[in-house]
Amino acid sequence: MAGNTKTKEIAKTESNLPTKLSNFDSVEEVMKWANTAIESGLLPDSITEPEQVVTIVQHGKELGLSPMIALNNLHVIAGRPVISSSMLGALLKRKGVEWVWEEDFVTIEKPDKSGSDKRTKLKFFWNSPITDSVMETEFSVTWAQMEVAGYTTKHNWKKYPKEMMRARCLAYGVRANFPEILMGIYSDLEVNDIAGQEERPVEMNQEGEIIILDNNEENK
């Protein structure tokens, strides 16, 4: 019963929140809504100020995300807005793009025959409104490429090599083939690997997705 009561409370709180910033007639109304969202307890612990709420929601609106989805999946790392890597697949499907893992961290031989490598490959499918036919393309990344980039020596890559390759392949693939989906925004795991920046730890959730821990979760 306690679980059902909590679920009803969350649903009630969400239903009371306007769904877009254009619903408001003044800055005061916007800030009041932002404070309500913070007090609901449904937001990440890192979001503590109404100004953060308004900025994230507006950014999400430009990506086609509803306020609550944006607030739980858009973050700020190294001073720049980033999107949760776990959202990329959902954004593709919203755009009518289907995708499958053609290769999932499989062992291959290097082109120069100097040894083995690991490769992760995605295949994308979508219906072209121009040709009215199903289009498809592939995108892949290799462990050797990630080594050259300097990622594989990082703690997160050593701990979750297969999952980090998946996240990077999806992010690169979306940006290369469907740039209108991200509009120049990077994923959280990409920015987390920027040289000279302190690497934040990640963990695998129940769905097998890699997520970056909030600062408060790191200290628990």
C-alpha positions in Angstrom: 0.0 0.0 0.0 2.9 2.4 0.8 4.3 1.9 -2.7 1.0 2.6 -4.3 0.5 5.8 -2.2 3.9 7.1 -3.2 3.2 6.4 -6.9 -0.1 8.3 -6.6 1.7 11.2 -4.9 4.3 11.4 -7.7 1.6 11.2 -10.4 -0.4 14.0 -8.6 2.7 16.2 -8.4 3.6 15.7 -12.1 0.0 16.3 -13.2 0.1 19.7 -11.4 3.2 20.9 -13.3 2.7 22.8 -16.6 4.1 21.0 -19.6 5.8 23.9 -21.3 7.2 27.3 -20.4 4.9 29.1 -22.8 2.0 28.4 -20.4 3.2 31.2 -18.1 2.4 34.9 -18.2 5.2 36.2 -16.1 8.7 35.4 -14.8 7.3 35.1 -11.4 5.0 32.2 -12.5 7.9 30.5 -14.2 10.0 30.7 -11.0 7.1 29.5 -8.9 6.8 26.5 -11.1 10.5 25.8 -10.9 10.5 25.9 -7.1 7.5 23.5 -7.1 9.5 21.1 -9.3 12.4 21.2 -6.9 10.2 20.7 -3.9 8.5 17.7 -5.5 11.6 15.6 -4.8 11.5 14.1 -8.3 14.5 15.9 -9.7 18.2 14.9 -9.5 19.9 16.1 -6.3 22.2 18.4 -8.3 19.3 20.6 -9.4 18.8 22.9 -6.4 18.0 26.3 -7.9 15.0 27.5 -9.9 17.3 29.1 -12.5 18.7 25.7 -13.2 15.3 24.2 -13.7 14.2 27.0 -16.2 17.4 26.7 -18.2 17.3 22.9 -18.5 13.7 22.8 -19.4 14.2 25.4 -22.1 17.1 23.5 -23.5 15.1 20.3 -23.4 12.2 22.0 -25.2 14.5 22.8 -28.1 15.3 19.1 -28.3 11.7 18.1 -28.2 11.8 16.8 -24.6 9.0 17.4 -22.0 10.1 19.3 -18.9 10.3 16.3 -16.5 12.2 14.2 -19.1 14.6 17.1 -19.7 15.2 17.7 -16.0 16.1 14.0 -15.4 18.2 13.6 -18.5 20.0 16.9 -19.2 23.0 17.6 -17.0 25.9 20.1 -16.8 29.4 18.7 -16.9 32.5 20.8 -17.3 30.3 23.9 -17.7 28.4 22.6 -20.8 24.9 21.1 -21.1 25.0 17.4 -22.0 22.3 14.7 -22.5 22.2 11.3 -20.8 23.6 8.6 -23.1 20.7 6.4 -22.2 18.3 8.9 -24.0 20.0 8.6 -27.4 18.1 5.4 -28.4 14.8 6.9 -27.4 15.5 10.1 -29.4 16.2 7.9 -32.5 12.9 6.0 -32.2 11.0 9.3 -31.8 12.4 10.3 -35.1 11.3 7.1 -36.7 14.8 5.6 -36.8 15.2 1.9 -35.8 18.6 0.5 -34.8 20.1 -2.8 -33.9 23.5 -4.0 -32.7 25.2 -5.6 -35.6 28.3 -6.4 -33.6 28.6 -6.1 -29.8 32.3 -5.9 -28.8 33.3 -8.7 -31.1 36.8 -9.8 -31.7 38.2 -8.9 -35.2 41.6 -8.9 -36.9 43.3 -5.5 -37.3 43.5 -4.4 -41.0 47.3 -4.5 -40.9 47.2 -8.1 -39.6 49.2 -7.0 -36.5 46.8 -8.6 -34.0 43.2 -8.6 -32.8 40.9 -5.7 -32.0 37.4 -5.2 -30.6 34.6 -3.7 -32.7 31.1 -2.5 -31.9 28.8 -1.8 -34.8 25.3 -0.4 -35.2 22.9 -0.6 -38.1 20.3 2.1 -38.6 17.0 1.8 -40.6 14.5 4.6 -41.5 12.0 5.4 -44.1 13.0 8.2 -46.4 10.2 10.7 -47.2 12.0 11.7 -50.4 12.4 8.2 -52.0 9.6 6.6 -50.0 11.9 3.6 -49.3 13.6 2.1 -46.4 17.1 3.4 -46.0 19.9 1.8 -43.9 23.5 2.6 -42.9 26.1 1.2 -40.5 28.4 2.8 -38.0 31.2 1.2 -36.0 33.9 2.0 -33.5 36.9 -0.1 -32.6 38.9 -0.4 -29.4 42.0 0.6 -31.3 40.3 3.9 -32.2 39.4 4.5 -28.6 43.0 3.7 -27.6 44.3 6.4 -29.9 41.8 8.8 -28.4 43.2 8.1 -25.0 40.0 6.7 -23.5 40.8 3.1 -22.7 43.2 3.8 -19.9 40.4 5.5 -17.9 38.9 3.7 -14.9 35.4 3.6 -16.4 36.6 2.1 -19.6 38.5 -0.6 -17.7 35.5 -1.4 -15.6 32.9 -1.4 -18.3 34.7 -1.8 -21.7 31.7 -3.3 -23.6 29.2 -0.8 -22.3 31.4 2.2 -22.8 32.0 1.1 -26.4 28.2 0.8 -26.9 27.6 4.3 -25.6 30.4 5.8 -27.7 29.2 4.0 -30.9 25.7 5.2 -30.4 26.7 8.8 -29.7 29.0 9.0 -32.7 26.5 7.2 -34.9 23.7 9.6 -34.1 25.9 12.6 -34.6 27.3 11.4 -37.9 24.0 10.2 -39.5 21.3 12.2 -37.7 22.8 15.5 -36.5 19.3 17.1 -36.3 18.6 14.9 -33.2 21.3 16.3 -30.9 21.7 19.7 -32.5 25.4 19.8 -31.5 24.9 18.6 -27.9 27.3 15.9 -26.6 26.4 13.0 -24.4 27.4 12.9 -20.8 29.8 10.0 -21.3 31.6 11.8 -24.1 32.2 15.0 -22.1 33.2 12.9 -19.1 36.2 11.7 -21.1 37.5 15.1 -22.0 41.2 15.3 -21.4 42.3 17.3 -18.4 39.0 16.9 -16.6 38.5 14.8 -13.5 36.7 11.6 -14.5 33.5 11.0 -12.7 32.6 7.4 -11.9 29.9 5.5 -13.7 27.8 2.5 -12.8 25.5 0.1 -14.7 21.7 0.4 -14.0 19.2 -2.5 -14.0 18.6 -2.0 -17.8 22.3 -2.5 -18.5 22.9 1.2 -19.3 25.9 3.1 -18.1 25.1 6.2 -16.1 27.3 8.9 -14.4 26.8 9.1 -10.7 25.8 12.4 -9.2 28.2 13.9 -6.7 25.9 13.1 -3.9 25.7 9.5 -4.9 29.5 9.2 -5.1 29.7 10.2 -1.5 27.2 7.8 -0.2 
